[in-house]
Amino acid sequence: MKNAKEKSRAYFNAHRKSGLAHGGYWRHDYRSQLQAIGRIKPERLIDIGCGTGAFLCRTAECYPDIQLSALDLSEEMIRETEERLSGHVDARVGDAEHMPLPDKAYQAVTCNMSIHHYPHPQAAVNEMYRILEPGGYLLLNDMDCIAPIRSIANVIFPRLPGGDVKMYNRTEIESMLIQAGFRRLRYRKITPFSFQCIALKS
Ligand SMILES: C[S@@+](CC[C@H](N)C(=O)[O-])C[C@H]1O[C@@H](n2cnc3c(N)ncnc32)[C@H](O)[C@@H]1O
């Protein structure tokens, strides 16, 4: 029986060229993330769980001066990200819960539709905090919905092939961010099925 990370790696390695992966999962949420990046104006940004690099391609179109980095568990997703951003990204294979990245290296960390794959999300959020410069921002985007649907989803998730673990609710997300040390949290629903939470490393 594979654990969630083994399932995620195998699933996303096999889906490098799928239309959904290529366009970006839940890409209609990218606009809110891009608007926030425009306000923050980071020089260095990393996208955690970057998939095929769809979000970083949009970031590069909107903000060509930002130095882009990427991390993903799946080797094939990282290959796709490198090809799509041809030389304009520092992309690495790695686990969000144990990032092979230095302290205080980025002014913005984005994470789109990935945290629901993490069995130990607190470890990943702690890592996001560690790699940010003081004054840097986390821009976290993932699924959320009304409680009865979330409960059903959380029964189904572990049975899915993609290594989905849990749809974390607002209280869980905010508690993790506060425990990691983040301040000035701004959580908002983007669609009935997704949220954005922006948080400051002070
Ligand atoms: C649903 S996809 C989202 C991809 C991309 N962010 C997007 O917007 O299209 C989830 C991504 O998270 C990655 N992932 C899952 N678990 C991970 C982990 N522990 N560390 C890093 N990446 C992980 C998967 O390989 C996959 O590329």
The ligand as a Gaussian input file, in Angstrom:
#p B3LYP/6-31G(d) Opt

LIG

0 1
 C       -3.108000      19.603000      -7.795000
 S       -1.416000      19.839000      -8.249000
 C       -1.268000      21.613000      -8.304000
 C       -0.127000      22.042000      -9.192000
 C        0.042000      23.548000      -9.409000
 N        0.305000      24.271000      -8.190000
 C       -1.120000      24.169000     -10.130000
 O       -1.623000      25.203000      -9.721000
 O       -1.503000      23.621000     -11.171000
 C       -0.527000      19.448000      -6.728000
 C        0.980000      19.477000      -6.890000
 O        1.582000      19.332000      -5.601000
 C        2.690000      18.470000      -5.713000
 N        2.972000      17.866000      -4.406000
 C        2.254000      16.950000      -3.731000
 N        2.823000      16.666000      -2.554000
 C        3.935000      17.419000      -2.467000
 C        4.955000      17.582000      -1.480000
 N        4.942000      16.887000      -0.330000
 N        5.955000      18.457000      -1.733000
 C        5.981000      19.162000      -2.890000
 N        5.059000      19.052000      -3.862000
 C        4.037000      18.202000      -3.651000
 C        2.285000      17.464000      -6.768000
 O        3.378000      16.765000      -7.324000
 C        1.545000      18.358000      -7.772000
 O        2.414000      18.877000      -8.741000

